Amino acid sequence: METVLINVEKKSDIAFLVSLAKKLGMSAKPLTHSEVEDWKLAQKIDAGMKTQSVSRNEVMKALGK
C-alpha cells in the first residue's frame, strides 16, 4: 500500500478528492491539523532513529517551538 498526502485550501476540495478516491476504489480520510503534526513528528523520529544524533533545533522545529 502507498499513501499520498495532499494539502488543500478549501473544504470543498477535500470533499471532492475524497469522493474521487472512493469512486476509483481507493480509501481516503481527511486528516486534522493535529494528525498532520503527529505525522511530521513521527517522520522526524524515524529519521533520527537512522542516524546517530538529531540536533535539538531539529526536534524543536518539528515540535513547532
DAZISUL-V734642 format. One record per backbone hydrogen bond with DSSP energy under -1.0 kcal/mol. CO is the residue of the C=O (numbers start at 1). NH is the residue of the N-H. E is the energy in kcal/mol with one decimal. If there is no record, write none. Layout:
CO,NH,E / CO,NH,E
//
This chain:
10,14,-1.2 / 11,15,-2.1 / 12,16,-2.1 / 13,17,-2.6 / 14,18,-2.6 / 15,19,-2.3 / 16,20,-2.6 / 17,21,-2.5 / 18,22,-2.2 / 19,23,-2.2 / 20,24,-1.7 / 21,26,-3.0 / 22,25,-1.4 / 32,36,-2.0 / 33,37,-2.2 / 34,38,-2.4 / 35,39,-2.1 / 36,40,-2.5 / 37,41,-2.3 / 38,42,-2.4 / 39,43,-2.1 / 40,44,-1.9 / 41,45,-2.4 / 42,46,-2.7 / 43,47,-2.4 / 44,48,-2.5 / 45,49,-2.0 / 55,59,-1.8 / 56,60,-2.7 / 57,61,-2.4 / 58,62,-2.3 / 59,63,-1.7 / 60,65,-3.0 / 61,64,-1.1
//
